[in-house]
Amino acid sequence: EKGTYPHYMLKEIDEQPVVVRNIIQNYQAENGSLKIDEDILSAMKDADRIYIIAAGTSYHAGLVGKQFIERMAKIPVEVHISSEFGYNMPLLSEKPLFIFISQSGETADSRQVLVQVKELGHKALTITNVPGSTLSREADYTLLLHAGPEIAVASTKAYTAQLAVLAILAQVSGRSKGIETDLDLVKELGIVASAMEALCDSKEEFESIAREYLSVTRNAFFIGRGIDFYVGLEGSLKLKEISYIQAEGFAGGELKHGTIALIEEGTPIIALATQDFVNLSIRGNVKEVVARGANPCIISMEGLEMEGDRFVIPEVHHLLTPLISVVPLQLIAYYAALHRDCDVDKPRNLAKSVTVE
Ligand code: F6R
């Protein structure tokens, strides 16, 4: 039940710190280290390439998951949209492992791919929030999100839970092959949970950002580089699905290859700057659009902030920034939808789980 909350979406955004702590607990062995079932670890070890299959928000989590797995487990990863994969199947590697990411575990587009790859004799792991869901039952292995029921149509806590579980899977898989990462994941996810709490306590700030940038605009752009780009894709999906503002996420460097033509006086640009090695280049991209009249809202991270940034998120490990940089974007989308009198929990034309192809 949503209790004192006006909407499930807001409640579910606020639950994120607790969900991250639950995930740590659920994936901890008695000695405190992170653990994943042996059969999943040996499937990861056997794989020469991982294919992540997902839709919507879960696809966006997969894009970040690819970075986690490639960096911490050193296995090449491809991320595919489930509705495209079926008839547009890439040339598969010799020993592929399929990872299906699905909050509901019922998405028909993803299930269709699962059926197809099982027929080809390949192994599949489902990462889902719903035990006993179709995708979980039909895959060889399951990892649960432990996020509690997600009711609002716009997915929030499932996304951050997917990222946390993917990070754990990546690190434990790497470790089982003798790859050590310079990242104390239990500690760093704890820092993430506290940072999420701080962000959830800054709601007025995000309400005023939404009012200032999004209450009258027709469109909005999200830009970032590297994993910030992927979070921007998720931020733009959140905004468009609940506020009906036409929103798009772009890689900072790609703007000048066409989209910059859309920038007009006052066009809101939400830019993420959480990565040291691209901090100056994303700020260069912001200058390019400001020169064409855009209204920039830079969200940066402690240690990388510069004068004029609109909001600075607390510092977390550089690989884990998507878990917290998404929170401002979720809250900004929420308040933008409220300011525009939209039905936040049940946006038009959308259903919580998409069981048709
Ligand atoms: C967006 C959203 C959708 C879902 C997508 C996949 O907020 O909720 O984009 O992420 O329909 O759903 P699952 O993860 O249940 O397969």
Boltz pocket constraint, residues with backbone or C-beta under 6 A from the ligand:
constraints:
  - pocket:
      binder: B
      contacts: [[A, 55], [A, 56], [A, 57], [A, 58], [A, 59], [A, 101], [A, 102], [A, 103], [A, 104], [A, 105], [A, 106], [A, 107], [A, 110], [A, 153], [A, 154], [A, 155], [A, 156], [A, 237], [A, 238], [A, 241], [A, 351], [A, 352], [A, 353], [A, 354]]
      max_distance: 6.0
